[in-house]
Amino acid sequence: MAYHRIVAKFGTSLLTSGTDHLDLQVMSSLVEQIARLHHQGREIVIISSGAIASGRQKLRKVPERKNTPFKQVLASVGQSHLMHTYEQLFSQYGINIAQALLTKGDLSDRSGYLNARNTLLALIELGIICIVNENDVVAIDEIEELKFGDNDNLSAMVANLVDADLLALLTDTGGLYTADPRNDPEAQLIRRVDKIDAKIERMASDTTSRQGIGGMAAKIEAARLATASGINVIIADGREPDILVRINQGEDIGSFFPAQVNKMESKKRWMLSGLASKGKVTADKGAIRALKEQNKSLLPAGVIKAEGEFIRGDIVDILDERGKRIGCGISNYSSSDLAIIGGKHSDKILSLLGYDYGDEAVHRNNMVLL
């Protein structure tokens, strides 16, 4: 299967080969493969880690500090070095590159999401390869709502943004194994994962590499988001010769996660990303069954509780009684309204609130289920 639009994520452990500096041989190989695919008419966006490692390389004579501001200094110094390296490598093939630094805050509202989407799609149309990274200079660790947390998560968001056909998460391991292959010689590579369930999550115990932030658990979470948005995902070893070319030729390599749905309309994909969720609504078993099996709306009678402060028109996550996110949607009522009408029949809304915005807490047309 050949893919037309690919988002390729390169992890820190891959770009540095596990050292404290960029591995030019690895980067040259990846760029050469992308150039080949680019000249064949494929559209590619790169999510590149490595800014902090690159900064550490440039400032190796400066004493290391563990605090957040110093990490941001490393990112600031390293980002320009990282981009300069990419620019030199791609210039050999006559390819122009661009840079996009994003934070969660940039995508948390509809206009910011659309601005980022329009820019990335315009770059693709012009044949420019965009290299995306989290803006570590402004995305502070302590302000969690402004951070993607890792570039695996960011790559799923970007794949969602640009309607990618494939998200290739390239790392320093062959894919998802039944156990950590570094510790268990009998670990088996799982070639295909049709559904990400509790068993798969257990296999992906978060083994963080020395240089990277996200482990396999973060990649599985990214795969869950991307496949739920209609995007195929492959986790593979970026050190394999011609890995991207072979993936695009349909070779059975790494771990493959097929898309769970057809491509969603843009607004629904944005809702599903969870970036704009303002609160949570927990529904009872009967309501969850009606949502999943009968494509029904969520009625106030099925609402157990509402968490967070949100107003009518905000996006909310929909949870089951165990706290598992089963979807999201646009709420017809505020959190304070739902606190009053939750558990009540829809014909009581007017008498309880003094106004009525409809029988549904969340209408099925404004809802996306995982």
MIZA-565034 format. One record per residue (C-alpha): residue in three letters; x, z, y; residue number from 0. Coordinates in pm, whole numbers, plus 32768, in hexadecimal, padded with zeros to 4 digits. Each point is the difference from the previous one (the first is absolute). Layout:
<nodes>
res  x  z  y  n
ALA  X  Z  Y  NUM;
...
</nodes>
This chain:
<nodes>
res  x  z  y  n
MET  8000  8000  8000  0;
ALA  8093  7F94  814E  1;
TYR  7FB0  80D5  8130  2;
HIS  7FDA  7F6D  815A  3;
ARG  8020  8135  80DC  4;
ILE  80E8  8115  7F8B  5;
VAL  8055  8152  8095  6;
ALA  8150  8071  7F73  7;
LYS  8069  816A  8028  8;
PHE  8170  805C  7FDF  9;
GLY  8044  8172  7FC9  10;
THR  8129  80C0  8087  11;
SER  808A  803F  7EA4  12;
LEU  7FFE  7E88  7FC1  13;
LEU  809C  7F9A  814D  14;
THR  8112  8107  7FE4  15;
SER  8031  7FEF  7E85  16;
GLY  7FE3  817A  8008  17;
THR  8122  802A  80F4  18;
ASP  8000  806E  816C  19;
HIS  8026  7EA0  808E  20;
LEU  7F5A  7EAA  7FEA  21;
ASP  8067  7F26  7EDA  22;
LEU  8038  7EA7  8097  23;
GLN  8010  7F5A  7EAC  24;
VAL  7EA3  807C  7FA6  25;
MET  7F76  7FA5  8156  26;
SER  809D  7EA4  7FF2  27;
SER  7F60  7FBF  7EAE  28;
LEU  7EA7  806D  8077  29;
VAL  8018  7F31  813F  30;
GLU  8071  7ECC  7F3E  31;
GLN  7ED1  801F  7F1C  32;
ILE  7F12  8029  8124  33;
ALA  809C  7ED2  80AC  34;
ARG  7FC5  7F31  7EC6  35;
LEU  7E94  8069  7FED  36;
HIS  7FD6  7FCE  8178  37;
HIS  807F  7E9A  7FEA  38;
GLN  7F09  7FC6  7EE3  39;
GLY  7EE5  8059  80EF  40;
ARG  7FCA  8167  7F95  41;
GLU  7FA5  80FD  810F  42;
ILE  80C0  8146  7FEF  43;
VAL  7FFE  8148  80BF  44;
ILE  8114  80FE  7FB9  45;
ILE  7FD3  8179  8008  46;
SER  8161  8084  801B  47;
SER  8079  8162  7FDE  48;
GLY  816A  8054  8045  49;
ALA  8008  804E  8176  50;
ILE  8066  816D  7FD5  51;
ALA  8103  7FA7  7EF6  52;
SER  8083  7EEE  80E4  53;
GLY  8019  80F5  8122  54;
ARG  80B6  80F8  7F24  55;
GLN  80F9  7EEB  7FB2  56;
LYS  8036  7FB4  8172  57;
LEU  8020  8170  8060  58;
ARG  80C9  8074  7ED4  59;
LYS  80F5  80B7  80E2  60;
VAL  7EE8  80C9  80A1  61;
PRO  7FB7  814A  7F4C  62;
GLU  7EBE  7FE6  7F36  63;
ARG  7ED8  80D4  806D  64;
LYS  7EC5  8039  7F37  65;
ASN  7F05  8016  811E  66;
THR  7EFA  7EFA  805A  67;
PRO  8096  7F97  8152  68;
PHE  814A  7FA6  7F58  69;
LYS  7F47  7F32  7EFA  70;
GLN  7F5B  7F4A  811F  71;
VAL  8153  7FC3  809F  72;
LEU  8078  7F6D  7EB6  73;
ALA  7ECA  7F27  7FEF  74;
SER  802F  7F88  8165  75;
VAL  816D  7FA3  7FCC  76;
GLY  7FC4  7F7B  7EA3  77;
GLN  7ED2  7F28  804F  78;
SER  80C5  7F18  80E5  79;
HIS  811B  7FEC  7F01  80;
LEU  7F09  7FB6  7EEA  81;
MET  7F58  7EED  80C9  82;
HIS  814E  7F6B  806A  83;
THR  8061  7FEC  7E91  84;
TYR  7EBA  7F52  7FA6  85;
GLU  8024  7F12  8129  86;
GLN  815E  7F97  7F93  87;
LEU  7F90  7FCB  7E99  88;
PHE  7EC7  7F38  8053  89;
SER  80B0  7F2C  8108  90;
GLN  80C9  7F60  7EE7  91;
TYR  7EBA  7F5F  7F8D  92;
GLY  7F7B  7FA5  815A  93;
ILE  7EED  8105  7FF0  94;
ASN  7F8F  80C8  812E  95;
ILE  7F9F  816B  7FCE  96;
ALA  7F34  80FD  80C2  97;
GLN  7FE3  8178  7FFA  98;
ALA  7ECB  80DD  7FFC  99;
LEU  8016  817A  800C  100;
LEU  7EB7  80A8  7FAE  101;
THR  7F71  815E  7FF1  102;
LYS  7EB7  8073  7F6D  103;
GLY  7F84  8035  8161  104;
ASP  802B  7E8D  8048  105;
LEU  7F06  7FA9  7EF0  106;
SER  7F11  8125  801A  107;
ASP  7F0B  7F54  80E8  108;
ARG  7F5A  7EB0  7FD2  109;
SER  80A7  7F59  812C  110;
GLY  815D  8074  7F9A  111;
TYR  7FC5  7F87  7E9E  112;
LEU  7F8D  7EAC  807C  113;
ASN  8121  7FE1  80F7  114;
ALA  80FF  8040  7EED  115;
ARG  7F49  7F14  7F14  116;
ASN  7FEE  7EE9  8101  117;
THR  8172  801F  8056  118;
LEU  8070  7FFA  7E95  119;
LEU  7F1F  7ED7  7FAE  120;
ALA  8080  7F43  8132  121;
LEU  8169  8039  7F8F  122;
ILE  7FA8  7F81  7EA4  123;
GLU  7F5D  7ECB  8096  124;
LEU  813C  7FB8  80C8  125;
GLY  80DA  8018  7ECA  126;
ILE  80AC  813D  807B  127;
ILE  8050  810D  7F01  128;
CYS  7F9B  8154  8085  129;
ILE  80BD  8135  7F92  130;
VAL  7F28  8136  8017  131;
ASN  8069  816C  7FF9  132;
GLU  7F63  8149  8061  133;
ASN  805D  8062  8162  134;
ASP  80C4  8136  7F9E  135;
VAL  8071  8032  8166  136;
VAL  7EA0  8066  806A  137;
ALA  7F59  8057  7EB4  138;
ILE  805B  8170  7FE8  139;
ASP  7FFE  80AA  7EAD  140;
GLU  7F3D  812B  8080  141;
ILE  7EE9  7F26  808E  142;
GLU  7F88  7F8A  7EAF  143;
GLU  7EDD  7F33  807F  144;
LEU  80F3  7F18  80B3  145;
LYS  80D4  7FBC  7ECC  146;
PHE  7FC4  7F1A  7EDD  147;
GLY  80DF  80EF  7F3C  148;
ASP  80C6  7EF2  7F51  149;
ASN  802A  7E89  8010  150;
ASP  7F42  7FD1  7EB8  151;
ASN  7EC8  8075  80B3  152;
LEU  8057  7F29  812F  153;
SER  8032  7ECD  7F24  154;
ALA  7EA3  8024  7F6E  155;
MET  7F71  801B  8160  156;
VAL  80BA  7EC8  8072  157;
ALA  7F9C  7F3D  7EC8  158;
ASN  7E9D  8063  8058  159;
LEU  8033  7F97  816C  160;
VAL  8077  7E9F  7FB4  161;
ASP  7F20  7FAF  7ED3  162;
ALA  812A  7FE8  7F13  163;
ASP  7FDB  7F73  7EA2  164;
LEU  8116  80DA  7F78  165;
LEU  80B0  8144  805A  166;
ALA  8158  800E  7F5A  167;
LEU  808F  8161  8003  168;
LEU  8170  7FCC  7FB4  169;
THR  80C5  8134  7FA7  170;
ASP  8127  806B  7F27  171;
THR  7F35  8027  7EC2  172;
GLY  7F53  7F00  7F21  173;
GLY  7E9E  8076  8047  174;
LEU  7F19  8110  7F7F  175;
TYR  807D  80A3  7EC1  176;
THR  7F5A  80EE  7F0C  177;
ALA  810A  80FD  806A  178;
ASP  8126  8009  80F1  179;
PRO  80F5  7F05  7F63  180;
ARG  8125  80B6  80A3  181;
ASN  7FB3  8133  7F30  182;
ASP  7F4D  7F78  7ECE  183;
PRO  80A6  7EE6  7F39  184;
GLU  7EB9  7FBF  7F48  185;
ALA  7F3B  7FBA  813F  186;
GLN  7F3A  7EBB  7FE8  187;
LEU  7FB8  7F12  811F  188;
ILE  7E89  7FD0  803A  189;
ARG  7FD4  7E8C  803E  190;
ARG  7E99  8006  807D  191;
VAL  7F24  810C  8096  192;
ASP  7E94  7F94  8012  193;
LYS  7F88  814D  8086  194;
ILE  80B6  8118  80B4  195;
ASP  7F77  813A  7F5C  196;
ALA  8075  8166  7FCE  197;
LYS  80DF  7F97  7EDE  198;
ILE  80B5  7EFF  80D8  199;
GLU  8024  80FE  811A  200;
ARG  80A2  80F9  7F11  201;
MET  80FB  7EF9  7F91  202;
ALA  805B  7FC2  816A  203;
SER  807E  8162  803A  204;
ASP  80A3  7FF0  8153  205;
THR  8175  7FDB  7FBB  206;
THR  8092  7FD5  815A  207;
SER  8145  7F43  801F  208;
ARG  8121  8093  80C4  209;
GLN  7FDA  7F12  8126  210;
GLY  7E8E  7FA6  7FF3  211;
ILE  7EC4  80BD  805F  212;
GLY  7EFF  7F7D  7F0B  213;
GLY  801F  800D  7E86  214;
MET  7F2E  7F54  7EF7  215;
ALA  7ECD  80CF  8059  216;
ALA  8008  7F6D  8162  217;
LYS  8017  7EA1  7F6D  218;
ILE  7ED6  8040  7F1D  219;
GLU  7F39  807C  812B  220;
ALA  8060  7EC5  80BF  221;
ALA  7F9A  7F2E  7ED4  222;
ARG  7EAF  80B1  7FF6  223;
LEU  7FB9  7FAD  816D  224;
ALA  8079  7E99  7FE8  225;
THR  7F49  7FA9  7EBD  226;
ALA  7EC1  809C  808B  227;
SER  8023  7F0C  8123  228;
GLY  801C  7ECF  7F21  229;
ILE  817D  7FE8  7FF4  230;
ASN  80D4  7FDE  7EC4  231;
VAL  8128  80EF  7FEB  232;
ILE  8149  7FF1  7F43  233;
ILE  80FF  811A  7FEB  234;
ALA  814F  7F77  7F91  235;
ASP  817A  8029  8011  236;
GLY  807D  7F4F  8138  237;
ARG  815C  7FE5  7F6C  238;
GLU  7F88  7F0B  7EF4  239;
PRO  8085  7E9F  8040  240;
ASP  7F06  7F25  80BE  241;
ILE  7EF8  810F  7FDB  242;
LEU  7F16  7F7C  8110  243;
VAL  801E  7E97  7F90  244;
ARG  7FB7  8062  7E98  245;
ILE  7ED6  80D3  8068  246;
ASN  7F73  7EDA  80C3  247;
GLN  8030  7F1E  7ED1  248;
GLY  7F22  80EB  7F3A  249;
GLU  810B  809D  7F27  250;
ASP  7F94  813F  7F51  251;
ILE  80EB  80F0  80AC  252;
GLY  7FDD  8165  8079  253;
SER  7EAC  80AF  8000  254;
PHE  7ED3  7F31  806B  255;
PHE  7EC9  8097  80A2  256;
PRO  7EEB  7EF9  801D  257;
ALA  7F17  7FFF  812C  258;
GLN  7EC5  80C9  7FB7  259;
VAL  7F1A  7F35  80E1  260;
ASN  7FF0  7EB6  80B3  261;
LYS  808B  7FF0  8160  262;
MET  7F32  80DD  80E2  263;
GLU  7F83  7FAB  8158  264;
SER  80FB  807E  8101  265;
LYS  7F34  8120  808A  266;
LYS  7FBD  808C  7EA5  267;
ARG  8172  7FF3  7FA9  268;
TRP  804C  80BD  8140  269;
MET  7EFC  8106  7FA5  270;
LEU  808B  8026  7EA1  271;
SER  8162  8038  8082  272;
GLY  7F92  815D  806B  273;
LEU  80C1  7FE4  8146  274;
ALA  7ECC  8023  80D9  275;
SER  7F42  8109  7F3C  276;
LYS  7F87  8114  80E5  277;
GLY  7F70  80E9  7EFB  278;
LYS  7F85  8033  7E9D  279;
VAL  7EA7  8004  7F66  280;
THR  7FD4  809A  7EA7  281;
ALA  7EE0  7F75  7F2F  282;
ASP  7F5A  808F  7EC9  283;
LYS  800D  7F67  7EA4  284;
GLY  7EB2  7F4F  8020  285;
ALA  8062  7F5F  8148  286;
ILE  8154  7F91  7F77  287;
ARG  7F53  7F64  7ED4  288;
ALA  7F0E  7F46  80E5  289;
LEU  8122  7F7F  80D4  290;
LYS  80D1  7F8B  7EDA  291;
GLU  7EFC  7F82  7F0B  292;
GLN  7EDE  7F8D  80DA  293;
ASN  80B0  7F93  8141  294;
LYS  7F2A  80F4  80C6  295;
SER  8036  8097  8157  296;
LEU  8069  816B  8029  297;
LEU  7ECE  80C4  806A  298;
PRO  8008  8154  80AE  299;
ALA  7F5F  8099  7EC9  300;
GLY  813D  7FB5  7F3C  301;
VAL  80EE  8098  8101  302;
ILE  808F  8152  7F9F  303;
LYS  80DE  8033  8131  304;
ALA  80B0  7F52  811F  305;
GLU  8164  8059  8065  306;
GLY  80B8  7FAF  8142  307;
GLU  7F6A  7FA8  814F  308;
PHE  7F74  7EA2  8015  309;
ILE  7EF0  7F4C  80C0  310;
ARG  7F05  7EF3  7FA7  311;
GLY  80BD  7EBB  7FC0  312;
ASP  8141  80A5  7F85  313;
ILE  8097  7FAC  7EAF  314;
VAL  7FF5  8119  7F00  315;
ASP  808F  802A  7EA3  316;
ILE  7EFC  8036  7EF0  317;
LEU  8066  8102  7EFA  318;
ASP  7F6A  8071  7EB8  319;
GLU  7FCD  8170  7FAE  320;
ARG  8164  801A  7F78  321;
GLY  808D  7F8A  814D  322;
LYS  8061  7EA6  7F80  323;
ARG  7FE2  7EE6  80FF  324;
ILE  7F11  7EFE  7F73  325;
GLY  7FDB  7F2A  8138  326;
CYS  7FC3  8001  8173  327;
GLY  7F02  7F86  80FB  328;
ILE  7F76  800B  8160  329;
SER  7F2E  8137  8034  330;
ASN  7EA7  7FDD  809D  331;
TYR  800B  816D  8068  332;
SER  80FC  80F0  8097  333;
SER  809E  811D  7F3D  334;
SER  7F22  80FB  80B9  335;
ASP  7ECA  7F30  7FA8  336;
LEU  8062  7FF2  7E92  337;
ALA  8033  8177  7FFD  338;
ILE  7E8D  801A  8053  339;
ILE  7F6B  7EE5  7F31  340;
GLY  80ED  800F  7ED6  341;
GLY  7F3D  8040  7EC0  342;
LYS  7EB5  7FAB  80AB  343;
HIS  7F1B  7ED9  7FC2  344;
SER  800F  7EE4  80FB  345;
ASP  7E98  8038  8073  346;
LYS  8072  814F  8090  347;
ILE  810E  7F6B  80E5  348;
LEU  7F22  7FD7  8134  349;
SER  7F6D  815D  7FEF  350;
LEU  8154  80A1  7FC3  351;
LEU  80C9  7F41  8109  352;
GLY  7EFA  7F87  80F7  353;
TYR  807E  7E99  7FCF  354;
ASP  802F  7F0F  7EE0  355;
TYR  8112  7EF9  7FCE  356;
GLY  7F7B  7F8F  7EAF  357;
ASP  7FCE  8088  7EA3  358;
GLU  816D  7FD8  7F96  359;
ALA  812C  80E0  8043  360;
VAL  80DB  7ED3  7FAD  361;
HIS  7F5E  7EAB  7FC6  362;
ARG  807B  7F36  7ED5  363;
ASN  804E  7EDA  80E7  364;
ASN  80F7  80DC  80BE  365;
MET  80A2  8094  7ECB  366;
VAL  8127  7FA7  7F20  367;
LEU  802F  80A4  7EAD  368;
LEU  814D  8027  7F4F  369;
</nodes>
